[in-house]
Amino acid sequence: MNRRRFLGLTGGTLAVGLGAPAIGRAQSMELKIGYMPHPIHENSIKWMKLWAAEHKVNLTPVPTSYEVYVEKMTANLTSRGGQYDVIWHNDDWGQLWGRYLEPVDDVPAIKKMNRFLYEPPFVWEGKDTGVAFVETIGTFFYRTDLLKESEFPKNWDDFVKTSQRLQKDGKVKWGFAGGMKYPHGWFTFFWSLWANGGDLMMPLHERRNEELAKAGWKATIDSPEAVQAVEFWWDNIKTHKIAPPGQPGYSRDDANAIFMAGDAAITMADTTLYGKFNDPKQSKVAGKISVASFPMGPRAKFKSIAWRDAWAWAIPIHVDSAKKKAAKDLLNWINLNEEAQVDLWKATGGFPPNEEVQKKLIQSDPVFRKFRAATVESEKIIHGAYYFPRWPEFFATGIDHMVKAVTGPRDGIKAALAEGSKKMSEIAARA
């Protein structure tokens, strides 16, 4: 069963799990960590191992690929399996797993973090269900050997002209490359929709389910703002030819590879990829990259906009009490350890969730200041997903129809998006 089919079936049918708060810790203990192979996770696990060595805990990382991660973890949670004691928990599936996770309000480090990261993604029945270990924020990466900071395009017209100029001059093969297929739509479709004054649902920028319900669970990928955003990509691929013709089938990894090979001047990715992009062992553009805010569309309602979310570690509710206590101690320690928090930023480009550490980095680190200016200091900050159980199915359906629109005839874009919007509204209403 593929990921989107699995999520469509489980989104509205998960059963309630049971659990109890933690109190003790065994002398010799194993903690199994379920995670996705990614620089951010690996950095966090590196520090977990230090804590484990000091506390005589055997730490066992268990990697699972992104493509099957949600399906595998959901099966473990619903069956009350014992394969994992701590798992990666993403805002995307916060409401899918909420009832199966141990409340973590008693982890003191959470008080050092911005509540925007937690509400509504990681709150279930009034309780926090995850401990953030990094902020995930989308930004534009560009080549500083090709563009000065003042030359980075501020709007869509400049985006096209700048890309065409660099291509004409033989500097790059492509002006831009970004992930587009499901589940990578943030890096093309979504940022352009938000930068053009639109959103995926009404009310605009609302993420509370009760307000979405009042508005009738109305999807809006057929709005004038969304239609114009998809037309923008159709033109970029087929008319202006500043993006690869294969982009509708690209994952973020595909686009990242093109950028790191030096074949694209600009890409859009999470800040957490900075460490990889800037690693000379992996990237030909290492030492020649910087970041910028979204180029804004003609219907933009703000001067700048960005999403701000988090990745978290969570504890399955069926884990025994001693392991729960140990896991909470571990997650608290890693977020209160300033050295670990700074290393997260320096090694990967991920923002440490501890805001006291962020304040120190603002004072001491000019690169961190630039990253913040391009992202969380934007005029409008939103969440990059929605938080009803059928969001993954809703998301997949939206991307499918956007890809259909961008690969079909230009005059068929509006009809394709209207069809998708109707289906998405029906999916959301079943939440």
N, C-alpha and C positions, 0 to 999 in steps of 0.2 A: 504494500500500500504506500503511495507516495505521500510526501509531507502535507501538501495542501488538502488532499482527500482525508487524511487522518485528522487534521485540525478541523475540517468541516464537520466531521462526525462527532468529535469529542467536545467541540466548543460549547454545545448546549446540553451535554449529558453527563458531565462529571459529577461524581457522588461525593458526599461529605466524608472527610477523613477525621480521625481522632488523634489526640496527642496530649502530652502532659509536660509542664515546665521542667527544666533541668535543675539538678541540685549538686550532684557529686561527680567525681572523676576517678576512674580506675588508675591504678599505679602504672600499668602497661596497657596502652590503648592504641588502636589503629583508627585513623580518620581517612576515609576514602573521598577524594575530591573529583566530582564530575565536572568536566570543563571542555571548552572548545579550543583546539590548538590555535593560538593567536598571541601576538606579542604581549598584549595586556594581561591575559590570563597567565602566561608564563612568567611575567614579572611578578605578579601577585603570588604565584606558587613558589617562586624563588624565596620570597620573604616568609611565606608560610613554613617552608622547610627549616628556616632559622629558628622560628618560634618552636616548631615541633622538636627540634634537637634539644633545645633548652628545657623543654617540658617532658622529655622522654615519651613522646608520642610518635608512633610510626605513621608517617604521612604517605598515602598512596594516591598519586594523581592518575585519573582514568580519563584519557582523551576520547572525545566523540566528535565526529565531523559535524559541521553546521547543518548540512543537508538532512541529517537524521536526528539531530540533537533533541528537538522538541518532542518528536515522536517517542524516542527512547526514554527520555526523562519522564514524560507523562505516563508511559506504561509503568515505569518504576514507582511513581507516586501513587497511581490508582490501584496498583496491586500490593502496595505497602511492602515492596521489595527492599532488600537490604544492600543493594549494590553501592549506594552512595550515602555519605553522611553530610556532605556539603555540596551544593550544586550551583552552577552558574544560573542566574535568574535575570532575564532581560525584561525591560519595561514592556516590550511587545506582547509578551504572554503573561503579564502580571495577573490579569484576572482569570486566566485559564488555570493557573496553579494556586491561587490565593488560599483556598480552603485546605490545601494539602501541606501548607508550610507552617513551621513553628513561628509564632509571633516573636519579634526581636526588639520590641520597644525597650527592653531592659538592657540593651547594649549601649553604654554611655556615649560611645563615639558618634552615634547618630545625631546627637545634639550639636555636634560640630559642623553639621552639613546643612545645606540649603533645603528647606522643606519642599521647594518646587520639584526637586528630584524625586520625591516620594509620593506626592499627591497629584493625580490619583493612581499612578502605575503600581506602586508597591504597598498599597493599603487595602486590606481586606477586613471588612466588618470593623473598621476603626483601628485596626492593629497593623503595624509595619510588618512586612513579610520578607524583607531583604535588607542586607547591609551593603550599601553602595561601596564599590571599590575603585570606580573611575567614573568621570563624567564623559559621555560620548556626545560630541558636538560636530556637526558637519561644517566644513570650511573649504574654500578654494585654495588649492596649491598651484603655484605658478613658478616658472623658471626665471630666476633673477638674472641669469646671463642673457636673457632675451627681452625681459621687460623690467623697467624701473617701477618702483612702487607707484609713482604718479601716473604710470602708463597702464596700470591694470584697469580693465574696462569697468565702468560704473553702471552701465546699462546694456540692454540687449543689442542695440545698434552698434555700440563700440565693441562689444564682445565679438560680433561677426567681423567687423572691419579689422580689428586687431589680429584675429585669427587668420584672416585672408592675407593680411600684409606679411605675417611671419611665414606663411606657406609660400607666398609669391617670392619672397626673398630666399627661399630654400633653407630656412632655419629649422623647420620641422615638417613632418609629414602631415600632422593633424594639429589644428588649433586647440581642439578639446577632445578628450575621451572620458567617458563616464559609464558606470554600470547602469543598466536599463531594465533588464528582464527581472521577473520575480525571483527572489525577494530583494532586489537591489535598486528599486525605483527612486529611493531618496536622492540618488546622485545625479539624476537628470529630471525626471518628471516632477517629483515632489518639490525640490528646491525651486524650480521655475514656476510652478503653480503658486507657491507661497510668495515668491518674489514678484508675482504679477497680481497680488491682491486677492488670490483665491484660497480655497481650502478643499478638503475632501468631503466635508459635511457642513451642514448648517446647525447651529449658529457658527459664524466664522471664528475659528481658533478655540472653540469650546471643546473641552475634553471630558466634562462631567456627564456621566450617563443619564442622569435625571434631566439635564437640560437638552441633551440630544433626543431623548424620548419626547419631551414637550414639543420639539420641533418636528416630530414625526419620523425620526431616523432618516432624514433626507440626505442622500449622497448628492454631490455637486460636481462630479467630474465633467458634466455637460454644461457648466456655467460658461459665460463668455471668457472669463479669466482662464479657465482650464482649456477650453478649445484653443485659445490663442497660445497657450503654453505648448500644447501638442503641435500646433502649426509651426511654432518656433523650432521644434526639434525636427519636424518633417523638412523644413527649409534648410536647417543646418546640415542634415544628412544628404538630402537629394538635390537641393538647389545651390546652396553656398558651398557644400562639400567640405565643411570645416571639421566634421566629425566622421569617423569611419562608417562605411555602409553597413558593416556587421554589428554596429552598436546596439540595435534592438535586441540582440541575443547575448549581450555582454553581461557578465557578472562584475562585481567591483574588482575582483582579482584580475580579470581580463584587462580592465581599464588601468588598474594600477601597474600592471606589467608594461603596458604601452608607455605610460608616463615615466616609469623608472628606466626604460630602455632609451629615453630621450626622444621618442617619436611624437610626443604631444607637448604643447607648451603649457597647457592648463588641464587640471583634473579636479574633481570634487570628491572628497573623502572625509572620513572622520579624522579629527585631530590625532587620534591614536595611531594613525599610520605614519606620523612624522618621523618616528625613529627608524622605521623601515625605509622610507623614502630617502632618508639622510644617511643611510649606512652604505659606505663605498663598496662593501662586499656584495651588496644586493642591488645597488642602484647607480646608474651612470650619471644621475643628476645630483648625487649627494654633494652637499655644500653649496648648492646653487638653487635653493628653493625658499620660498616664503609663502605667506598666507594672506588672504583677502576676503572681504565680505561678498555676499551674493551680488552679482550684477542684477539690477532691478528692472522689472518689466514695465511696459507702458501703462499698465493699470495699477501699479503699485500704490498702496495706501500708506506706506511708511518709507522713511529714508533707508532703513535697513531692517533685516529680519533674520532670525536664526532659531534653530531648535536646540534645546538643552535637555538632555536626558542622562540616565546613568545605567551602568551595568552593576549588578549586585551579586553577592553570594547569599544563598538561602539554605535553610536547614529543613529537610523533610520532617513532617510532624511525627512520623512513626519511629524516628531514631530514638534510641534509649536515652534516658535522662542524663547519664554521665557524659555521653558523647555530645549531647546538646550543650551542656555546660562548657565542655572543652571547646566546641566549635564557636560559641559566643565569645569566649575568652580570646580565641585566636582572631576572630574578625574585629573585635574591639582593639586588640593590640596593633594589628596591621594598620588601622586607621588613625591611631594615636601616635604611632611611631613616625616622627618627623623625617627621619632618614629614609624610611620606606616610602613615604609620600613624595618626597623630593625625587627619589630615584625613579618612581613611576613616571614623573614628568620628564626627567632628563633622558631616560632610556627610551621612552615611547612617544612622548607628546600628549599622553593622556593627562587630563586635569585631575589632580588629587582632590577627592571630595571634601577633605578637611579644609574648611574655609580659613582657619587660622594659618595653615600652611600656605594657602593661596595668597593671603595678604602679605606674607613674607616674600613670596616669589614676585609679587607685583613690585615690591620695593627693590629687589635685588637682581631680577632677571629681565632684561629688555626683550628677549624673545617671547617669554611668557606674557609680557605686557602686550606685545603685538598680537599674539594669539587671542587674548581676551578681547582686545579692541575689535578684532575681526569676527568675534562670535558672541559671547555672553554680554558684551556691552552694546549690542545692537539695540535699536529703538524698540523693536518688538521681539519678545522671546516667547516661543511656543513649545509644546511637546510635539515630537515627531511621529507619534502614533496615536491610536485610540485604544480604549481600555474596556471594551466589552468582549465577552468570551469568543464571539465569532469574528473578531478583528482579523486573524490570519486569513480566513476565507474571504472576507471583505477586501482585504489588501490584495490577495492573489487575483481576485476577480477584476479589481480596478486596473492592476498592471496588465493583465491579459488584454483588456480592451484598449488601454493606451498603446500597447505594442501593436495591436491590430490596427489602430488608427494611424500610427506612424509608419506602418509598413504598407498600408493600402493607398488608394488614391486620395489626394489632398481634399477633394470635394466630398469625400466620404467620412472625414474626421468627425464632424459633428454627430452624424448618425451612429457611428461606432461608440462614441462617448455617451450618447443618450441611452443606448442599449445597456452599456456597462453601468451607468448611474442607476437605472431602474433595477438591475439585478442586485447591485450593492445595497440599495435601500431595502430590498426584500430580505437580504441576508441580515442586515443590522436589526431590522424589526423583529427577527426571530431570537434576538439576544435575550 
